[in-house]
Amino acid sequence: MKAITYKNTKTRIPNWENTLHISNPRGYAYETPTHFVHFYGKDSGWFVISIGLTAIQKKQGTLENWVKDVFGAENIEPMDREVGESLTGVWRPSLYYFNDTLQALGSTMEMLSPSQQAIKLLIEKLDEIFYYIEPTEDSIKTYSHKTRELLILACTEVENCWQEYMREAGLKNAHGRGFSTNDYVNLKDSLFLQEYQFQLITYPRLPPIRAFYGWESQKPTESLSWYSAYNKTKHNRNNYFRLATLENCIAAVIASLTLYCVRYGPNVLFQNENLFSSLINQHFRMKLINSNPKTFYLPNIVLPGNIRNDLFVFDPRRDKFTQPFKQVSLIL
């Protein structure tokens, strides 16, 4: 079952504010055997899809005519994935609640805990460096043994994540010598890595960082400046020690945070009420840039036979109408 996405330009739901489309300008819709289903969503930040703002109405006419009439739908496009389908280990908006996200991504607490510890260690080491180097436009090129140590540690974590995805995609290196960036660069689009932007909020004068922006297959190592620096200073410290800068450290840590968000979702990172989320929120904010709504996931709602026929808003989670996501393996 395919869905469509579009821009909302009006709201015609009885007893609801007629400005709902202003705060939730994205729309997503599909049809069940008996009803049309519409979700509201944001068009910035994390592009949250509000499952609790689900509008349904008994089918009459076509789905496209319905969304045009009720929501003023413009720029209607088909979505890439089937309704109720998710890619294993690849977060997309609409996955919000903790248990739902773990289920849809095929993750477990046994996977989450060591990943969380690794990220915590990186942030704590970065925080320690900030005691000695104030990250400003003047000091961002500073390097030391401590920055080199963190750069190597963060990039090792990135490589570990890359290797997991390659194994999960069922790939083996043809040369038998392990994977390289010639292989890893194929993850860029499948994991939507270029969308993730982090801001170091404790030092707002520093520009936001998209760690994987500009990664290209023609220059798979050099196009990631922080990874290229790691590769050089790791193997030839005497000649490339100067590349182990604070700037590259911060970017490498953000690359690790990006891959964590892809694997487990940003809510686990930022919105849990625990010391881990508190640590992250002290330093970082994250948002998606130019995220394509066609790639998002939509939950499959199975309605009971006695559901109302008129146009109304309800929360399918409350009455457990949403089905578990069907996980699809990553293919590169």
Secondary structure, DSSP 8 states (H G I E B T S, - for coil): ---EEEE------TTS-TTHHHH--EEEEEE-SSEEEEEEE-SSTT--EEEEEEEEEE--S-HHHHHHHHH--EEEEE-SS-TTEEETT---TT--SHHHHHHHHT--HHHHHHHHHHHHHHHHHHHHHHTTS--STTTTT-B-HHHHHHHHHHHHHHHHHHHHHHHHTT---TTSS---HHHHTTHHHHTTGGGEEEEETTSTTS--B-TTTT--TTSTTTTSHHHHHHHHHHH-HHHHGGG-BHHHHHHHHHHHHHHHHHHH-HHHHHSSSSHHHHHHHHHEEEEESS--GGG-----B---TT---S-EEE-TTTTT-B---EEE----
